[in-house]
Amino acid sequence: MNDQTYTSGDLLRWLWKNYLKKHIGLMALATFFMIIEGSTLGALARLMEPMFDQVFVAGQKDALLWVGLVLIGIFILRAVAGVSQKVLLTRVAQRTAADMRIDLLDRMMKQDGAFHQSHPPGFLIQRVQSDVNSVGDVWRAVITGAGRDFIGLMVLLGVAISIDPVWALLACVGIPVMVLPAAAAQRFVRRRSREAKDLGANLATRLDEVFHGIVQVKLNALESYQARQYRDLTDKFIGTEVRAAFGNSAIPGMIDIMSGVGFMAVILYGGSEIISGDKTIGQFMTFFTAMGFTFSPLRRLGGISGLWQVAAAALERIRELLEAPLRLKDPASPVAAPNTNTDIVLKDVDLSYGEAKVLDRLNLTAKAGQTTALVGASGAGKSTIFNVLTRLIDPQNGSVSIGGVAVDRMKMTDLRELFSVVTQEALLFDETLRENIVLGRTDVTEARLQEVLKAAHVADFLPKLEKGLDTLVGPRGSALSGGQRQRVVIARALLRDTPVLLLDEATSALDAQSEQVVQDALDRLSKGRTTIVIAHRLATIRSADKIVVMDRGRVTDEGTHDELLSRGGIYADLYRLQFQDGKTISDAEGLRALSAKDRATKPSKPGLLQRLGQRLFGSG
């Protein structure tokens, strides 16, 4: 994301083109009411002359009634116009903020995995919620206040000039003095506001990490550490906000000083003209009232000027996100997704995250209707294969195809309708159990749903839930156990009924009893589908049609379970370790066992871990 600074004109034009132009009818009607409301101030000021000259000085009682009626009429008109324009413009402001949030969410959901790796959830939440709220609050103040106050200011200046142009010029004598300081204050507020937005995003990210990792925070006694980190960030945020508030309040302060200088000049000059009889008391009171009424609009406009800088800083961030390029796009001429053949082929695929090479000239084939298992150490590139298959990210080189059709030639919605994915982290939404399975679909019959619940073993624990399918599962499914969450995700996948199934360590975090139930559900789910499995427990993949051994983004060996055992390679070593002494262990435990065994070997001979390392990483 760039750090380009847009001018106020750029931002206003962008805002008008993308969000306000569609509300031009409401804004025109609101402007009409603003003109009425602003003009009433001029009418009140103009009423001062007959009130003082005809009523108070000349004592004309017949003028008293019509002056009073005009006065109450002005206030009624002002009230109706004020309410009308505020309601209309608040609707525009709220609709604009809502459209921004929707556009931001839509745009960010279309970004690739690299974008979301560099922009943490807290940062994006801050943009969607806080920044848009900031724009909405300030924009509401701007469009409901600036228009009315500007119109009122122009009308009042017109009244003042009509009384005496020299007096009006004297009243504005301080304006040139405050132009440069006001411009400097606006730039200061914009910079501080940008800093505050960034710090606010850091605070939101910190909270997101703490609340999502609350168990680890407690288990590692990190409460004081996290509180201290949050306090330090908060102190920086407060300091920046205070500096921004200083700059924001400086502009109305300068207007106060300028107004005081102007009023003093008018009193000194105009007072002598009244004493000499060149001007009447009524004329002076009309002028003084008009200039007095300008005081409040000027202060509000000065305040809005500072507030606009706050909104501008937020708008810059919002615009940068909305205009951030989409690396993943549908092709101009999409090809239909394959109907029957779902052979998966990756050929010479290269993918890097920055300088880190993840896939290195990878070649892999998974036959349709068969189960292909991926085995390898963490960081070998197994999960990245899922990401390139589903186009969560595109590789820099090579081709990825399904049924002979390149994945980047299909519409992404068509491509992803080919897949069901079950991962170790069973992501559920804070909705009912039913909604987490059907995911908004309205074409699911009750019979089909019950069939899926039974096949996924969700029906086993459903009677224990007080509200059954209407039970809320809590944030991220926290009201369910790990095994129950996995079964819900499997039910979701069964309901999708897609031809390709991706399983990413789907049972690695479960206890033995839950694993058996979930594995049974997975076996039913994978039957007849093209299945790719990532598994650390080799017992779960012995029956796979093909097992692929990976290291550092490459395929180092492949074959059936028996073929790999007979060749005596890495897989065979790992398998023997996982089933040593009749006890099943994970590959991580196997590697630790290999390390311990190596330490017990003679120094003159390469240890088993060294031999395994040579196979994995070469003699170097």
C-alpha positions, 0 to 999 in steps of 0.5 A: 500500500502506498503512502500517497497524500491526496489534496482536499480537492482530490478527495472531494472529487473522488468522494463525489464521483463514487459516493455522493453523485448518486444522492444528488437529488437529496442533496439538492433538496437539502441545499434548498433548505440550507439556503433558507436556514442560512438566510434567516440569520440575515433576516434577523440582522436586518430586522434590528434596524426597524426594531431600534429606529422605529420601535425603541427610538421613535416609539412607533407602537404600530410597528411593534406588532409587525416586527414581532410577527416577522420575528416569530415567522423567521424562527419558525421558518428556521426551525423547519428548514433546519430539521429538514436539511439535517434529516436529509443530509444525515441520510446521505451521510449514513448511506455513504458510510454504509456504501464505503463499508460494503465496498471495503469489505468486498474489495478486501475479500477479493484480495489474495493471500499475500495481501492478507498476510501483510495486512492483519485483521485488526488493521483491516477492521480499523479501516472498515469500522473506525475510519469509515465511522470517522469519515461518517461523523465528520462528513455529517458535521461538514454537510449539515454544518458547512453548507448552512454556515457558509450560506449564512456567512455570505448573507450576513456579510451582504447585510453588513456591506449594505450598511457600510462597506468600510465597517465590513472591511474593518471587521475583516482586517484580521483575516490576512494575518491568520491565513498562513497559520491556519494553513499550517495548522491544517497540515499539522492536523492531517499528519497527526490524524494519519499517525493516529489512524495507524496507531489505532490500527495497531491497537486493534491488531493487538486486541485481535491477537490477545482475544484470539490467543487468550488461552496461550496468554493465560497459559504462558502468564502473559497478562502483564506483558500484553497489558504493558504492550497495549499501554505503551501503544495507548500512550502513543495514541493518546499523545498523537490525539492530543496533538491533533486536538491542539491543531484542530482547536487552534483554528477556531482560536485564531478566528476568535482573535481575528474577530476581536480585532475586527470588532474593536476596529468597527467600534472605534471607527463606527462609534464616532460616526454614530456620535456625529449623527452620520449613522443611526443606532438602528444601522449600527445594531443591524451591522453589529448583529450581522457581524455578531451572527457571523462569529458562530458560523466562522468558529464552526467553519474553522472547526470543520476545517480541522475536522475535515483534515481528520476525515481526509486522513481516514479517506486517504486510507480508505481510498488506498485500500479501495484502489489497491490492485487486485492480483487475482482476477477472473479471466477476460474470456473464462473457460467452463470448469470441468464436469467429469475429469478432475485430474489435478496437474501442477507442472514446474510451479514456482512460488515465493513469498518475498525472498522465501521460496515455497514451491520450487519447480514443483511437479505433481499429479493427482488422479481423478477419483483417487486419494493422493497424500502429501507428506513432509516436514513443516514448510515443505509447501504442502498447504501452499499446494491447496492455495494455488489449486483454489487460487488463493494465490497465483504462482510466479511460474508454471501451470496448475490445471484441473481436468486439463483446464488451467485454474486461472482460465476459470471464473474463481466462483466456478473454480472454487465450486469444485472444492470442499476443504476440511482443515485442522482449524475448523472455522465456524461462524458465530451463528446457529449450527444449521447456518454453519452447515448450510451457509445461506443455501435455501435449496437444502431439504430437511431429508438431505440435511439429516442424511448429511448430519448422520454421515458426518456423525453430527447426529451423534452429539446433536441430541445433547444440544438444548436447541439442536440445530438452532444452537449458537456455536459461539465465536469461532465455534467455541461452544463446541469441542474440537471433534464436534467442530470438525464434524460440522465442517465435514457435514458442510463439505458433504452438503457441498458435494464437490468433486474435489476434496482437500484435507489439511491435517484434519485429525491431527489436533484431536484425541484418539476417540474423536479422531476415530469418529472424524476419520470415519466421516472423512472416509465417507466424504472422500469416497468417489472424490479426487482427494488430496490429503495432508497428514502427519499421522501416517496411519491415516494415509496408508490406504491412499492411492498415492503418497507424495513425499515433499521437501523444500517445495519439491517432490522427492519421492512418490508411490503407494505405501508398500512401494515407498516402504520397499524402497527404504527412503525417507517415508520408510524411515519415518514410518518405522519411527512412527510405529516403533514398539507398536506405538503410533507417533507423529512425524514430529515425534519421529524426528525427535526420536531420530535425533535421540537415536543419532546422539547414541550412535558412534561418531565415526558413522553417520547417524540415522538423522544425518542420513535422513537429512542427507536425503531431505536436504542433500549432502550439504 
